[in-house]
Amino acid sequence: MRAAAVKPCDVRRPIIDTPRVATSSTSNTPSAPDSPSAPSAGGTGTGTPAPSSRSPLTASAGRVFDAVPPTALVLLGIVSVQVGAALAKNLFSAAGSFGTVALRLFFAAAVLMLLWRPSPRMNRRAWTVVLGYGAVLGLMNLCFYLALARIPLGIAVTIEFLGPLGVALAGARRWLDAFWAVLAGGGVVLLMEGRGELDLVGCLFALAAGVCWGLYILLGAALGRHTAEGGGLALGMAVAALLAVLFGVADSGTALLQPWVLAAGLGVALLSSVIPYSLDLEALRRMPPRVFGILMSLEPAVAALIGLVVLRESLYWSQWAAVLCVVVASAGATRAVRPDA
């Protein structure tokens, strides 16, 4: 798939500490289960979609969400992700960054597997997509948490946000799209050249997480075509959890088994993955994807505010200006996408 064909408003929240334009499954494009040539996970390959794996719990949650305006759902999801990131950063001293990622993805995978109960019966191509999606998801989280251990939350999220923004602008041909790219680049220059010392390794890890986020968006589109509902997401999360647990156990060992560490890890998983994914999914059912994408552009600013309030991470004025540049560039790139493009 050409990167230019992917729009930030077409993707839902990735299961990581940021994003926004983020997402967990793909767009409004009809998925493969509707096509006889591409069977879905557990599907028949005859054009009949696989039976819904939605549990009674998810149906009940949907009824509760109906009482909340969709804009509020998106904003609550953004706050939840960043509070989860702040909680994760406070866990680093006990579990390490690798151990914290392992706990987060392990518990998130367990919850999603229980909610969606996906069938492992898929064709080889579907499994290839799931494995690639899970590997990128795991690496994205590992890189982001390594960055978070070295640089402030708001700066880590701002740099990582360049990944989906790059996907949105790739192949752009209009001068306005070039302006958004230059504005985002100016934000990066402000981050690196402004007052205050930033850990270069931390910035590079955040940039690597952004690259993985861009790949995550592209693979998410393929995942939506080859799997049904949240089944592919749950299986991909399980793959990511397996990858992260290998690193986490090697790095932190039995420290991960302390009851309070396990409880904190469960909290990180719920705040950073399960809750925001559920909120975003419901919001996207009730609002135009372009509006969703514009709201998600607020994520770097919210991350900086959460870092200030929860973690006491103060930013210089030039760094706040850099965050604002990326927020405006993301919102502008999303707003400029034509609904029928």
C-alpha positions as CSV (number, residue, x, y, z in Angstrom):
1,M,0.0,0.0,0.0
2,R,1.2,3.4,-0.9
3,A,1.8,5.6,2.2
4,A,0.0,8.4,0.4
5,A,-3.2,6.4,0.4
6,V,-3.4,6.3,4.2
7,K,-5.0,9.3,6.0
8,P,-4.6,10.0,9.7
9,C,-8.3,10.1,10.1
10,D,-8.6,6.6,8.7
11,V,-6.8,4.9,11.4
12,R,-7.7,4.3,15.0
13,R,-5.6,4.6,18.1
14,P,-2.6,2.3,18.2
15,I,-2.1,0.7,21.5
16,I,0.8,2.9,22.6
17,D,1.3,5.9,24.6
18,T,0.5,8.5,22.2
19,P,-0.7,8.8,19.2
20,R,-3.5,9.7,18.2
21,V,-4.2,9.8,14.8
22,A,-3.7,6.6,16.3
23,T,-5.7,3.6,16.2
24,S,-6.1,0.0,16.3
25,S,-7.8,-1.0,13.3
26,T,-8.4,0.7,10.1
27,S,-10.6,2.9,8.2
28,N,-13.9,3.2,6.6
29,T,-12.8,1.1,3.6
30,P,-14.7,-2.1,3.3
31,S,-12.7,-4.9,4.8
32,A,-11.7,-8.2,3.3
33,P,-14.5,-10.3,4.9
34,D,-16.8,-8.7,2.4
35,S,-14.8,-10.0,-0.5
36,P,-14.8,-13.6,-1.6
37,S,-11.1,-13.4,-2.5
38,A,-9.9,-12.6,1.0
39,P,-11.3,-14.6,3.9
40,S,-11.2,-13.1,7.3
41,A,-10.0,-14.7,10.5
42,G,-12.2,-17.6,11.1
43,G,-14.1,-16.8,7.9
44,T,-15.2,-19.2,5.3
45,G,-13.5,-17.5,2.3
46,T,-16.8,-17.5,0.5
47,G,-17.7,-13.9,1.0
48,T,-19.5,-14.5,4.3
49,P,-18.0,-12.6,7.3
50,A,-16.9,-14.6,10.3
51,P,-19.4,-14.6,13.2
52,S,-19.0,-11.6,15.5
53,S,-16.7,-12.3,18.5
54,R,-18.0,-9.4,20.5
55,S,-18.6,-10.4,24.1
56,P,-21.6,-9.4,26.2
57,L,-19.2,-7.2,28.2
58,T,-18.3,-5.1,25.2
59,A,-21.9,-4.8,24.3
60,S,-22.7,-3.5,27.8
61,A,-19.9,-1.0,27.6
62,G,-21.2,0.3,24.4
63,R,-24.6,1.1,26.0
64,V,-22.8,3.0,28.8
65,F,-20.7,5.0,26.2
66,D,-23.9,6.1,24.4
67,A,-24.6,8.6,27.2
68,V,-21.2,10.3,26.7
69,P,-20.7,12.8,23.8
70,P,-18.2,11.4,21.3
71,T,-15.9,14.4,21.7
72,A,-15.6,13.8,25.4
73,L,-14.8,10.1,24.7
74,V,-11.9,11.1,22.5
75,L,-10.5,13.6,25.0
76,L,-10.9,11.1,27.9
77,G,-9.0,8.6,25.8
78,I,-6.2,11.0,25.2
79,V,-5.9,11.8,28.9
80,S,-6.1,8.1,29.8
81,V,-3.1,7.3,27.5
82,Q,-0.9,10.0,28.9
83,V,-1.8,9.3,32.6
84,G,-0.9,5.7,31.8
85,A,2.4,6.8,30.4
86,A,3.1,8.9,33.5
87,L,2.2,5.9,35.7
88,A,4.5,3.7,33.6
89,K,7.4,6.2,34.0
90,N,7.0,6.0,37.8
91,L,7.3,2.2,37.6
92,F,10.6,2.3,35.8
93,S,12.6,2.4,39.1
94,A,11.1,-0.9,40.2
95,A,10.5,-2.8,37.0
96,G,12.7,-1.0,34.4
97,S,11.5,0.2,31.0
98,F,11.6,-3.3,29.5
99,G,9.8,-4.8,32.4
100,T,7.1,-2.1,32.4
101,V,6.4,-2.7,28.7
102,A,6.2,-6.4,29.3
103,L,3.6,-5.9,32.1
104,R,1.6,-3.5,30.0
105,L,1.4,-5.6,26.9
106,F,0.9,-8.8,28.8
107,F,-2.1,-7.5,30.7
108,A,-3.5,-5.6,27.7
109,A,-3.3,-8.8,25.6
110,A,-5.0,-10.9,28.3
111,V,-7.9,-8.4,28.5
112,L,-8.3,-8.1,24.8
113,M,-8.2,-11.9,24.3
114,L,-10.9,-12.3,26.9
115,L,-13.0,-9.6,25.4
116,W,-12.7,-10.6,21.7
117,R,-12.0,-14.4,22.0
118,P,-10.4,-14.5,18.6
119,S,-10.2,-17.7,16.6
120,P,-6.6,-18.8,15.7
121,R,-7.9,-20.4,12.5
122,M,-6.6,-18.1,9.8
123,N,-4.9,-18.6,6.5
124,R,-1.2,-18.1,6.1
125,R,-1.4,-14.6,4.7
126,A,-3.6,-13.4,7.7
127,W,-1.1,-14.9,10.2
128,T,1.7,-13.1,8.4
129,V,0.0,-9.8,8.8
130,V,-0.9,-10.5,12.5
131,L,2.8,-11.5,13.2
132,G,4.1,-8.4,11.5
133,Y,1.6,-6.2,13.2
134,G,2.4,-7.6,16.6
135,A,6.2,-7.3,16.1
136,V,5.9,-3.7,15.1
137,L,3.5,-3.0,18.0
138,G,6.0,-4.5,20.4
139,L,9.0,-2.7,19.0
140,M,7.0,0.6,19.0
141,N,6.3,0.3,22.7
142,L,9.8,-0.8,23.6
143,C,11.3,2.1,21.8
144,F,8.8,4.6,23.3
145,Y,9.4,3.4,26.9
146,L,13.2,3.6,26.3
147,A,12.7,7.2,25.2
148,L,10.4,7.9,28.1
149,A,13.2,6.8,30.5
150,R,15.5,9.5,29.1
151,I,13.4,12.5,28.0
152,P,10.2,14.3,29.2
153,L,6.9,12.7,28.3
154,G,5.7,15.7,26.3
155,I,8.8,15.7,24.2
156,A,8.8,11.9,23.6
157,V,5.2,12.0,22.4
158,T,5.9,15.1,20.2
159,I,8.8,13.4,18.4
160,E,6.9,10.1,18.1
161,F,4.0,11.9,16.6
162,L,6.2,12.6,13.6
163,G,5.7,9.0,12.4
164,P,1.9,9.2,11.7
165,L,2.3,12.7,10.5
166,G,4.9,11.6,8.0
167,V,2.5,8.8,6.7
168,A,-0.2,11.4,6.3
169,L,2.0,13.8,4.3
170,A,3.9,11.1,2.3
171,G,3.3,11.7,-1.4
172,A,1.6,15.0,-0.8
173,R,1.6,17.3,-3.9
174,R,0.0,20.5,-2.6
175,W,1.9,23.5,-1.3
176,L,-0.2,23.5,1.9
177,D,0.9,20.0,2.7
178,A,4.5,21.1,2.3
179,F,3.8,23.9,4.7
180,W,2.6,21.4,7.4
181,A,5.7,19.3,6.8
182,V,8.0,22.4,7.2
183,L,6.0,23.5,10.3
184,A,6.6,20.1,11.9
185,G,10.2,20.2,11.0
186,G,10.5,23.6,12.6
187,G,9.1,22.1,15.7
188,V,11.8,19.5,15.7
189,V,14.5,22.2,15.3
190,L,13.0,24.1,18.2
191,L,13.2,20.9,20.4
192,M,16.8,20.2,19.5
193,E,18.2,23.8,19.4
194,G,16.2,25.3,22.2
195,R,17.3,25.8,25.8
196,G,17.8,22.8,28.0
197,E,19.8,19.6,27.3
198,L,17.9,16.7,25.7
199,D,19.3,13.2,25.8
200,L,20.2,12.4,22.2
201,V,19.7,8.6,22.6
202,G,16.2,9.3,24.1
203,C,15.3,11.4,21.1
204,L,16.5,8.7,18.7
205,F,14.4,6.1,20.6
206,A,11.4,8.4,20.3
207,L,12.0,8.8,16.6
208,A,12.4,5.0,16.2
209,A,9.0,4.7,17.9
210,G,7.6,7.2,15.5
211,V,8.9,5.1,12.5
212,C,7.3,2.0,14.0
213,W,4.1,4.0,14.5
214,G,4.0,4.8,10.8
215,L,4.5,1.1,10.0
216,Y,1.9,0.3,12.5
217,I,-0.6,2.4,10.6
218,L,0.1,0.7,7.3
219,L,0.0,-2.8,8.8
220,G,-3.2,-1.8,10.6
221,A,-4.8,-1.3,7.3
222,A,-3.8,-4.8,6.2
223,L,-5.0,-6.2,9.5
224,G,-8.4,-4.7,9.0
225,R,-8.7,-6.4,5.6
226,H,-7.6,-9.9,6.8
227,T,-9.2,-10.2,10.3
228,A,-12.7,-9.7,11.8
229,E,-13.5,-6.9,14.3
230,G,-11.0,-6.9,17.3
231,G,-9.8,-10.5,16.8
232,G,-6.7,-9.5,14.8
233,L,-5.9,-6.7,17.3
234,A,-6.1,-9.2,20.2
235,L,-3.8,-11.7,18.4
236,G,-1.4,-9.0,17.4
237,M,-1.3,-7.7,21.0
238,A,-0.5,-11.3,22.1
239,V,2.4,-11.4,19.7
240,A,3.7,-8.0,20.9
241,A,3.3,-9.2,24.5
242,L,5.4,-12.3,23.9
243,L,8.2,-10.2,22.4
244,A,8.1,-7.7,25.2
245,V,8.0,-10.4,27.9
246,L,11.2,-11.9,26.5
247,F,13.0,-8.5,27.0
248,G,11.2,-7.8,30.3
249,V,12.1,-11.0,32.0
250,A,15.7,-10.8,30.8
251,D,16.0,-7.3,32.1
252,S,14.0,-7.3,35.3
253,G,13.6,-11.0,36.3
254,T,11.6,-11.7,39.5
255,A,11.1,-8.0,40.2
256,L,8.1,-8.2,37.9
257,L,6.4,-10.7,40.3
258,Q,6.0,-8.3,43.2
259,P,2.3,-7.9,43.9
260,W,2.3,-4.1,43.8
261,V,4.3,-4.1,40.6
262,L,1.8,-6.5,39.0
263,A,-1.1,-4.2,40.1
264,A,0.7,-1.1,38.7
265,G,1.3,-3.0,35.5
266,L,-2.3,-3.8,35.2
267,G,-3.2,-0.2,35.8
268,V,-0.8,0.9,33.0
269,A,-2.4,-1.6,30.6
270,L,-5.9,-0.5,31.3
271,L,-5.1,3.3,31.1
272,S,-2.7,3.1,28.1
273,S,-4.4,0.4,26.0
274,V,-7.8,-1.1,26.9
275,I,-9.6,2.0,28.1
276,P,-8.5,4.4,25.3
277,Y,-9.0,1.8,22.6
278,S,-12.5,1.2,23.7
279,L,-13.3,5.0,24.0
280,D,-11.8,5.7,20.5
281,L,-13.7,2.8,18.9
282,E,-17.0,4.1,20.3
283,A,-16.2,7.7,19.3
284,L,-15.4,6.7,15.7
285,R,-18.9,5.1,15.4
286,R,-20.5,8.5,16.2
287,M,-18.3,11.2,14.7
288,P,-16.6,11.9,11.3
289,P,-13.1,10.4,11.1
290,R,-11.7,13.8,10.1
291,V,-13.0,15.3,13.4
292,F,-11.5,12.4,15.3
293,G,-8.1,12.9,13.6
294,I,-8.1,16.6,14.4
295,L,-8.9,15.9,18.1
296,M,-6.1,13.3,18.3
297,S,-3.7,16.1,17.2
298,L,-4.0,17.5,20.7
299,E,-2.1,14.5,22.1
300,P,1.4,16.0,22.2
301,A,0.0,19.0,24.1
302,V,-1.9,16.9,26.6
303,A,1.2,14.8,27.1
304,A,3.2,17.9,27.9
305,L,0.5,19.0,30.4
306,I,0.3,15.6,32.1
307,G,4.1,15.5,32.3
308,L,4.0,18.9,34.0
309,V,1.2,18.1,36.5
310,V,2.0,14.4,37.3
311,L,5.7,14.1,36.7
312,R,6.8,17.7,37.4
313,E,8.5,17.8,34.0
314,S,8.9,21.5,33.1
315,L,9.5,22.5,29.5
316,Y,11.2,25.6,28.2
317,W,9.1,28.1,26.2
318,S,10.9,27.0,23.0
319,Q,9.9,23.4,23.7
320,W,6.3,24.4,24.3
321,A,6.5,26.2,21.0
322,A,7.8,23.0,19.4
323,V,4.9,21.0,20.7
324,L,2.5,23.6,19.4
325,C,4.1,23.4,15.9
326,V,3.6,19.7,15.7
327,V,0.0,19.9,17.1
328,V,-0.9,22.5,14.5
329,A,0.9,20.6,11.7
330,S,-1.0,17.4,12.5
331,A,-4.3,19.2,12.8
332,G,-3.7,21.0,9.5
333,A,-2.7,17.9,7.7
334,T,-5.8,16.1,9.0
335,R,-8.1,19.0,8.2
336,A,-6.7,19.3,4.7
337,V,-7.6,15.7,3.7
338,R,-10.7,15.6,1.5
339,P,-13.4,13.3,2.8
340,D,-13.6,11.5,-0.5
341,A,-9.8,11.2,-1.0
